[in-house]
C-alpha cells in the first residue's frame, strides 16, 4: 500500500510547460514529474518535417527501474534504453523547472549529443512500469544502446561502414533539461540532442 494519501498523491505529481526558443522556432515542452513513482515524462511536439524528423516524442524516465522509454510517432515504435545516468532526480528537476518557468522562454547555449543504435527487441514487457506499458501497448519496442562519440578515426570509419551495410538512418530530436556535470559537480541547463539509428 502506498504511504501517500489522496492529497499527498496529488502533491507528488507536478506538470510543467517550458517555453523553448532555439533561435529558429518556439514550442512548448511539457514535463510531468512524479516524485512518488520516481518518474519523469517529457512530451516534445513535432517541430520538423525533414527526413530525420521523429514526429511527436514522448519520453519516460523511471529512476527506480533505471529505464528510459522513447516513443517516436513517425517511426510508429518505442525504444528502450537501460540508463538514467547523469539525469536529475525528480525532486531536483522540479526545482529547476520552478525557476525556469519564472524566466520566460528558455534559450540554452550548451548542447550534448547522445547516439543510440538498435540492438534487439523487447519481448518481456513485464520489466516496464505501467506508464511505459500503456504508452507502447500497440507498438513494437526496440532495445537501444548508447554509442560513444569519442571514437578514433578507424573506429568511426568502421561504424560508418556498418551503418551503410545495415541501412540505418538517423532519427533525431531535442529536449531541454538539466544534466549533471561531473567536472563541476553541479547540474547545468542543457539541450540534449538524441539520435537513434533505425532501419531505413
Residue pairs with C-beta under 8 A, 6 or more apart in sequence:
2 9
2 36
4 12
4 36
8 36
9 36
12 34
12 35
12 36
12 37
13 32
13 33
13 34
13 35
13 36
14 32
14 33
14 35
14 94
14 97
15 30
15 31
15 32
15 33
16 30
16 31
16 32
16 33
16 94
16 97
16 98
16 100
16 101
17 28
17 29
17 30
17 31
17 101
18 28
18 29
18 30
18 31
18 97
18 100
18 101
18 106
18 176
19 26
19 28
19 104
19 105
19 106
20 26
20 27
20 28
20 29
20 105
20 106
20 176
21 105
21 106
21 107
22 107
22 174
22 191
23 107
25 47
26 105
27 44
27 45
27 47
28 45
29 42
29 43
29 44
29 175
29 176
30 42
30 43
31 40
31 41
31 42
31 43
31 93
31 97
32 40
32 41
33 39
33 40
33 41
33 90
33 93
33 94
33 97
34 40
34 41
34 90
35 90
35 91
35 94
37 62
37 64
37 129
38 62
38 63
38 64
38 89
38 90
39 60
39 61
39 62
39 63
39 90
39 129
39 131
40 60
40 61
40 63
40 87
40 90
40 93
41 58
41 59
41 60
41 61
41 131
42 57
42 58
42 59
42 60
42 175
42 177
43 56
43 57
43 58
44 56
44 57
44 58
44 59
44 173
44 174
44 175
45 56
46 53
46 54
46 55
46 56
46 73
46 74
51 169
52 169
52 170
52 171
52 172
53 74
53 171
54 72
54 73
54 74
54 75
54 171
54 172
54 173
55 72
55 73
55 74
55 75
56 73
57 70
57 71
57 72
57 73
57 173
57 175
58 70
58 71
58 135
59 68
59 69
59 70
59 71
59 175
60 68
60 69
60 129
60 131
60 132
60 135
61 67
61 68
61 84
61 87
62 68
62 69
62 84
62 129
62 131
62 132
63 84
63 87
63 89
63 90
65 127
65 128
65 129
66 82
66 83
66 84
67 80
67 81
67 82
67 84
67 127
67 128
67 129
67 132
68 80
68 81
68 82
68 83
68 84
69 78
69 79
69 80
69 128
69 132
69 135
69 136
69 141
70 78
70 79
70 80
70 81
70 144
70 194
70 196
71 77
71 78
71 79
71 135
71 136
71 139
72 78
72 79
72 171
72 173
72 196
74 171
75 171
75 198
76 139
77 139
77 140
77 141
77 142
77 198
78 132
78 135
78 136
78 139
78 140
78 141
78 142
79 116
79 118
79 141
79 142
79 143
79 144
79 196
80 122
80 128
80 132
80 141
80 142
80 143
80 144
81 116
81 143
81 144
81 145
81 146
83 146
86 179
86 180
86 182
87 93
87 177
87 178
87 179
87 180
88 96
88 177
88 178
88 179
88 180
88 187
92 178
92 187
93 177
93 178
96 178
96 187
96 189
100 106
100 189
106 176
106 189
108 176
108 189
108 190
108 191
110 188
110 189
110 190
110 191
111 174
111 190
111 191
111 192
111 193
112 179
112 190
112 191
112 192
112 193
113 149
113 192
113 193
113 194
113 195
114 146
114 192
114 193
114 194
114 195
115 146
115 147
115 149
115 195
115 197
116 144
116 145
116 146
116 147
116 194
116 195
116 196
116 197
117 144
117 145
117 147
117 168
117 196
117 197
118 142
118 143
118 144
118 168
118 196
118 197
118 198
118 199
119 143
119 144
119 145
120 142
120 143
121 140
121 141
121 142
121 143
122 128
122 141
122 142
122 143
125 133
125 141
128 136
142 198
144 196
147 159
151 159
163 197
166 199
167 199
167 200
168 197
168 198
168 199
168 200
169 197
169 198
169 199
169 200
170 195
170 196
170 197
171 195
171 196
171 197
171 198
172 193
172 194
172 195
172 196
173 193
173 194
174 191
174 192
174 193
174 194
175 191
175 192
175 194
176 189
176 190
176 191
176 192
177 189
177 190
177 192
178 187
178 188
178 189
178 190
179 187
179 188
179 190
179 192
180 186
180 187
181 187
181 188
